[in-house]
Amino acid sequence: MKMQIQKGASLAMAAVLMSTALAVAQSSPPAPPANAPAQKSVQQDPGERKFRANCGRCHGAPEQLTPRIAGTVLRHMRVRATLSAQDEKDILRYLAP
């Protein structure tokens, strides 16, 4: 009987700890990925917003790209990510100003 009470108390304590951990995890904002670019300003430009929405799922923004290399990469990724011509131009301006 005493053993059953201890098991019940252990299970109850585990449930409380798990629910507390879940509440804490849900209340804190997620940490940015390690390869995420530094935030430039509070309001993002259209190219940055489109990059995050379309490219950021798989890639972090590179720190420096020449316009030539960025253009080549974007031409290849435009088909894979189904980017519009305007999206491509905006993202290119963001990656290689």
One Martini backbone bead per residue (centre of mass of N, CA, C, O) as a GRO file, in nm:
protein
   97
    1MET     BB    1   0.059   0.062  -0.022
    2LYS     BB    2   0.300   0.255   0.013
    3MET     BB    3   0.408   0.211  -0.277
    4GLN     BB    4   0.160   0.331  -0.427
    5ILE     BB    5   0.181   0.616  -0.313
    6GLN     BB    6   0.465   0.677  -0.423
    7LYS     BB    7   0.393   0.640  -0.723
    8GLY     BB    8   0.171   0.854  -0.730
    9ALA     BB    9   0.352   1.092  -0.642
   10SER     BB   10   0.555   1.068  -0.874
   11LEU     BB   11   0.353   1.111  -1.105
   12ALA     BB   12   0.252   1.386  -1.013
   13MET     BB   13   0.526   1.530  -1.019
   14ALA     BB   14   0.585   1.479  -1.319
   15ALA     BB   15   0.338   1.631  -1.428
   16VAL     BB   16   0.410   1.906  -1.311
   17LEU     BB   17   0.688   1.939  -1.446
   18MET     BB   18   0.593   1.913  -1.740
   19SER     BB   19   0.389   2.150  -1.739
   20THR     BB   20   0.595   2.367  -1.661
   21ALA     BB   21   0.789   2.330  -1.898
   22LEU     BB   22   0.578   2.388  -2.116
   23ALA     BB   23   0.503   2.675  -2.027
   24VAL     BB   24   0.786   2.796  -2.056
   25ALA     BB   25   0.834   2.724  -2.358
   26GLN     BB   26   0.580   2.890  -2.463
   27SER     BB   27   0.659   3.182  -2.338
   28SER     BB   28   0.917   3.178  -2.488
   29PRO     BB   29   1.104   3.290  -2.723
   30PRO     BB   30   1.253   3.204  -2.995
   31ALA     BB   31   1.546   3.126  -3.111
   32PRO     BB   32   1.762   3.209  -3.327
   33PRO     BB   33   1.937   3.105  -3.560
   34ALA     BB   34   2.276   3.081  -3.600
   35ASN     BB   35   2.248   3.170  -3.928
   36ALA     BB   36   2.125   3.433  -3.874
   37PRO     BB   37   2.081   3.740  -3.942
   38ALA     BB   38   2.109   4.041  -3.855
   39GLN     BB   39   1.913   4.281  -3.749
   40LYS     BB   40   1.863   4.585  -3.901
   41SER     BB   41   1.553   4.634  -3.829
   42VAL     BB   42   1.233   4.652  -3.745
   43GLN     BB   43   1.189   4.700  -4.049
   44GLN     BB   44   1.152   4.518  -4.322
   45ASP     BB   45   1.238   4.450  -4.620
   46PRO     BB   46   1.114   4.289  -4.887
   47GLY     BB   47   1.360   4.100  -4.933
   48GLU     BB   48   1.381   3.991  -4.644
   49ARG     BB   49   1.095   3.881  -4.619
   50LYS     BB   50   1.118   3.689  -4.868
   51PHE     BB   51   1.357   3.530  -4.772
   52ARG     BB   52   1.232   3.417  -4.510
   53ALA     BB   53   0.980   3.282  -4.651
   54ASN     BB   54   1.150   3.113  -4.884
   55CYS     BB   55   1.464   3.058  -4.778
   56GLY     BB   56   1.474   3.035  -4.453
   57ARG     BB   57   1.390   2.734  -4.424
   58CYS     BB   58   1.701   2.642  -4.539
   59HIS     BB   59   1.841   2.934  -4.516
   60GLY     BB   60   2.087   3.150  -4.459
   61ALA     BB   61   2.216   3.447  -4.473
   62PRO     BB   62   2.461   3.572  -4.627
   63GLU     BB   63   2.705   3.799  -4.572
   64GLN     BB   64   2.848   3.771  -4.872
   65LEU     BB   65   2.764   3.882  -5.207
   66THR     BB   66   2.782   3.897  -5.516
   67PRO     BB   67   2.578   3.984  -5.766
   68ARG     BB   68   2.654   3.747  -5.950
   69ILE     BB   69   2.614   3.511  -5.751
   70ALA     BB   70   2.330   3.581  -5.655
   71GLY     BB   71   2.200   3.558  -5.938
   72THR     BB   72   2.263   3.260  -5.985
   73VAL     BB   73   2.123   3.144  -5.740
   74LEU     BB   74   1.840   3.263  -5.798
   75ARG     BB   75   1.788   3.124  -6.068
   76HIS     BB   76   1.791   2.837  -5.947
   77MET     BB   77   1.577   2.893  -5.706
   78ARG     BB   78   1.323   2.998  -5.846
   79VAL     BB   79   1.209   2.723  -5.932
   80ARG     BB   80   1.211   2.572  -5.654
   81ALA     BB   81   1.049   2.831  -5.503
   82THR     BB   82   0.850   2.987  -5.678
   83LEU     BB   83   0.944   3.263  -5.792
   84SER     BB   84   0.912   3.567  -5.875
   85ALA     BB   85   1.050   3.826  -6.035
   86GLN     BB   86   1.015   4.024  -5.796
   87ASP     BB   87   1.133   3.846  -5.578
   88GLU     BB   88   1.411   3.821  -5.705
   89LYS     BB   89   1.483   4.123  -5.697
   90ASP     BB   90   1.446   4.171  -5.391
   91ILE     BB   91   1.649   3.955  -5.295
   92LEU     BB   92   1.893   4.063  -5.446
   93ARG     BB   93   1.896   4.339  -5.300
   94TYR     BB   94   1.945   4.209  -5.020
   95LEU     BB   95   2.209   4.034  -5.079
   96ALA     BB   96   2.312   4.264  -5.320
   97PRO     BB   97   2.328   4.606  -5.290
   0.00000   0.00000   0.00000
